[in-house]
């Protein structure tokens, strides 16, 4: 008989991991809303702006595939603290930047720090949270990420309103350092057992685990799902402000407010989606329905037919659809990830399975901004929102294919 883990202990661990996740997502949306101030000051265009986010998520995506090695070797808490420390450093570089090269260093440091979060977070949750509460833990984890996006957009929006983008970097650095201190003080709760093996022994085992994961088609579908859905979000979060200003004549502050509405809608959708995911076990249907609804809202915005006052509710609608899909998506992806882990084993590669699957998220966020930025520089402002809608629809096909592949396994289990 196993000893029951007290609810209070589980809740504390969930809160600490969620704090780290919120901090990481804050840095996703710290820079893009500042582009209207940074682009004229440093003299670069939309393609270069998109390239900054490509560097951020490109480094994060590549690093994420290897971060699991460090998590298994040194422990998730230490790796997590290091990642947040790197993000704090990136915010200080932003606050002192004097040109485009400073922004490149900012996103490189932030991307390296961001790479650790999914392997470290999911490793801690799987090791520290009782099995019957894991669903709530994953829901809270996703919700905290959305709240981090809201905070990042709010910081940058305030900087836009005050005309002081450097203050956004200073504020973000202080918040990241606060997270590091909090995790350090909570180390007895978060310290996890790690394999006592050298790096020379750990790397071959890790690589073998990763290559075995690549043999499972459902894992590639999960990777592709993240790539498509987050490429859509990457374009939206990076360039919704100039696109909405162009189509509907919104002031920059109002356009950022619409993006904030998208993020708040995503938070509300995530909260509702958690309750739906527990009750509706056909997760692929929940995800596909929610994403199609979000795509319809994006298509309506793209048509320029609705009045300007409807921009905010439609952006909230897109966010609500994406957020509602989140918990069911995570449970579906967890089924896909665990499908590659040997049954009945606490595989040392388990965290790396998450690292590979969720690296699709970073690849999508790396490709989306530069592709949409090039489209904007070519004069295709009207193509951004239809592109977002199309990517969401393509993501629906991948999640339905995942559901079909996982269904036979579930019936046998």
N, C-alpha and C positions, 0 to 999 in steps of 0.2 A: 504494500500500500504506500503510495506517495504522500508526502506531507503537503497539505493544501497551502497555497501561497495566499497570504492575507490580501484582501481587496486594496487596502491602503497602500501596501507595497507595490502592487501592480500599477495602481493609479499614479503613484509617484514616478515610477520608471517610465510609464507612458508619457507623463507630463515632461520629463527631462528630455527624452528622445524627441518629443514633439517640439520642444523649445529649440533644439539643435536644427530640426528640419525647417522650422519657420525662419531661423536665421539664414540658412542656405538659400531659401527662396526669396528672401529680402534682396539678396544680391542679384537674382535673376532680373528683377525689375527696378534696380537702382539706377542703371545707366540709360536704358532706352527712352524714358520720358524726358531725360535731360538733353536729348539730341537737338531740339529746337534752339537751345542756348549754346550747346557745344559746337554745332556745325558752323554757324557764322563766326564764332570766336576763333576756332582753330582751322577753318577753311577746308572742310571736307564735305562730300556729298552722301547721298543715301547708300550708294554701293559700299563706300568705306564704313559707313555706320553699320550696315549689315555685316560687314566683315569683322567688326569688333565682336559682335555676338557670335559669329562663326568661330572665332578664336576661343572665346569663352567656352562654348559648348563642345567644340572640337577637342580641346584639351581635357575637358571634363569627361567626355565620352571615352576617349582613349585611356585616360587615367582610371576610370571606373572599372574597366576590365581587369586592371592589375591591383586595384586598391584592396580587393579581398585577400590577396597574399599578405599584405601588411596587417589587415584585420586579424587574420589567423595567426600571424607571427607575433604581434605585439599587443593585441587586444583592441576591441572596438572603441572603448572610451578614449584611449590615448590617441588613436588615429583620428577620432572625431574632433578632439580638442585641437589637434594639429591643423585639421582642415579649417576650423573656424578661425584659428589664429592667422592662417594665410589669407582668409577673406578680410579680416580686420586690417592686415597690412595692405591689401589691395585698396581698401577704402581710403586709407591714409595717402596712398599714391594718387588716387583720384583727386583728393582734396588739394594736393600740391602740384597737379599736372600743369605743364606749360605748353603742351602741344599734343599732336596725335600719337606720338611715340609713348607719351605718358599714359594715354588711354589704352594703348596696346599692352603695356606692362600691367596696368590695372586689371584688364580682363584675363590676362595670362595667369596672374596670381589668384584671382577669384575663381577661375576655371579649375586650377589645380586643387584649390581648397574644396570646391564643390564636388570633385570626383569621389570623395570618400563617403558621402552621406548615405547613399542607398545600401552599399555593402555593410557599412557600420550600423546604420539604423536597424535594418532588417535582421542583422546578426544579433543585436541586443534584444530586439523584440522577441525573436524566436527562442533565445536562451533564457530570458528573464521573465517573460510573461506566461502565466498559466494558459494551457491550450484552450480552455473554454472562454478565455477573454481575448484571444488573439484577434478575432474579428473586430471587436471594439478598438483594439490597439491599432490595427491597420486603418480603420476609419478615422481615428483621432490623428494619426500620422498624416494622412492625406489632407485632413481639414487644416492642420497646422501649416502645411505648405501653402495652402491658399491664403491663409491669414498672413503669412510672410509676404506673399505677393502684394496683398493689400497694403501692408506696412511699407514695402518698397515703393509702391506707386504713390502712397501718401507722402513719404519723405521727398520724393522727386517732385511731386505736385506742389508741395510747399516751397521747394527751392525755385520752381518756375514762377510761382506767384511773387516771391520775394526777389527774384533775379539773382540769387546767390547759390549757384550749383555746388560750390565748394563746401557749403554747410551741410549738404546732403551726405557727402563723403565723411565728414567728421562725425555726424550723428550715427551713420551706419557703423563706423569703426567702434564707437562707444558701445553700441548695442551688441556687436560681436564679442567684444572683450567681456561684457557682462555675462554673455552665454558661456564663455570659457571659464570664468570664475565659478559660475553655478555648477558646471559639470565637474570641475575640480573638487569643489566642496562635497559633491555627491558621489565621490569615487567608490566608497564602500558598497553602494547600491548598484553601480554600473560596471565594476570590475568583472571581467568574464575570464573563464579559463581559456588558455590558449595552448596550442601544441608546442611542446618544448623541442623544437627542431631548428636547425640552422637554416639560413636563407638558401644555401646551396641545395639542401634537401627539400625545402618548401617549394621552390620554383618549379622543378620537374613535376611534382605532384599537382601543383596548381595548373600547369599547362595541360597535363593529361586530363584533369577534370574539365577544363574548358573545352578541349577538343571532343571529349565524350558528349558534352552538352550539345555541340554543334550537329550531332547526328540526329537529333530529334526535330522533325519538321515543325512541331507545334511551338518549339522555342523560337524558331525563325519567324513564325507567324506573330508571336508575341513581340519580338523585336521590331518587325515591320509595322505592327499596329502602333507601337510607341513612336516610331519614326514619322509615320503619316500624321497621326493626331497632334503630335507636338510641333511638327513643321507648320501646321495650320496655326497653332497657338503662337509659335515664334513670330510669324508674320504679323499676327494680330497685336501682340504685346509690343512689338518694336515700332510698328508704323500705323497703328490705328489713329493716333493723334493727328498726323498730317493728312491721312486719307479722309478722315471724318471732317477735318477742317476744310479740305478741298471740296468735298462733295456737298456738305451741308452748311458751309460757311461758319463753322463753330470757332469761337476763340480758343487759343491753345489750352487755357485753363479748363474750359468746358469739355474739350476733347479728352483731356486727361481724366476729368471727372467721369466721362463715359467709360473709359478704361477701368477706372475704379469701380464703377457700377457693374461691369463685367465680372470683376474679381469678387465683389460682394455677392453677386448672383451665383457665382461658382461655390462660394462658401455655403450659402443656403442650400444649393443643390446637393452639395456633398453631405450635409447633415441629413437631408431627406433621403438621399441615396443610401446612406448607411442602414437606415431602417428597412428600406426596400430590399437591399442585398441580403439581409438576414431572413426575409420572408419569401422572396422570389429566387429560386435556385437556378432558374434558366438565365444565368448572368449575361450570356451573349445577347439575349433578347432585350434585356434592360439597357445594355450598353448601346446596341444598335438603334433602339427607339429614341434614346436620349440624344445621341449624336445626330440623327436625322432631324430631330426638332431644332437642334442648334444650327444645323446647316440651312434649314429653311429661314431662320432668323437672319443669318448672314446673307443669304440670297436676297431677302427683302431689303436689307440695308444697301446692298450693292446696286439695287435697281434705281436708287435715288428717288423712288416714288413716294415713300412715307415722308410726312412733314418733319421738320428739324426737331420738334419736341419729342418725337418717337424714338430718336437715336438712343437715348438712355434706356428706356424699357426694352428695346430690341437687343442692346448690348447686355443688359441683365439677363435676357432670355437665352442668349448664346452661352453666357457663363453658367446659368442654371442647368442647361442641358449637359454641358461638359462636366460640371460638378456632380450632377446626379449619376452620371456614368462612372464616376471615379471609384467608389467602393466595390461595385460589381466588377469593374475592370481589374482592380487589384486582386480580388478573389479568383477571377478567371486566370489572371497571369500567375498567381500563386499555384493554381492547379497545373498550369503549363510548366512552371519552374520545377515543382516537386515531381513532375512526371519524369524528369531527367535525373532525379536523385534515387539511388537504390532504396527499395522499399525496406522499412524496418531499420534503417541506419540513420544516425545523425552524421551525415557525410561531411567531412572537412571542407568539401567544395560547395556546400550548400549556399554560403554567402556569395560565392563567386557565380553561382547560377543567377542569383538576383543581380549581381553586378553586370553580367553579360546582357540579360534581358532588358534591364533598365538603362543600359548604355544606348539603346535605341532612342530613348527619350532625349539624350544629349545630342545624338546624331541629327535627329529631327530639328532640334532647336538650333543646331549649328547650320544646317542647310537652309532652313526656312527664312531667316532674316536676310542672308545674302541674296537668295533668289528673289525675294520680294523687293529688296533694296534695288537690285538691278532693274526689276520691272518698273519701279518708281522713277529711276533715273532715265529710263527709256520713254517716259511719259505715260506709262500704263497705270495711272492711279485707279482707274475704274476696274482694273483686273485683280486687285488685291483681295477684295471681299469675295468675289466668285471663286478665286483660288482657294481661299480658306474653306468655303463650302464644299468644293470638289475634294479636297484632301480629307475632310471629315467623312464624306460619303465613301471614299476609298478605304478609310479605316474601318468602316462598318463591314465591308466585305472580308477583311482579315479577321475580325472578331467572330464573325459567323463561321468562317472556316475553322477557327480555333475550337469553337463550340462543337462542330461536327466531329473533329478529331478526338476531342476529350470525352464526348458522350459515350462511346463504346467502352472505354476504360472505366468510366464511372458505373456503368451498368454491371461490369464484372466485379467491381470492388464492393 
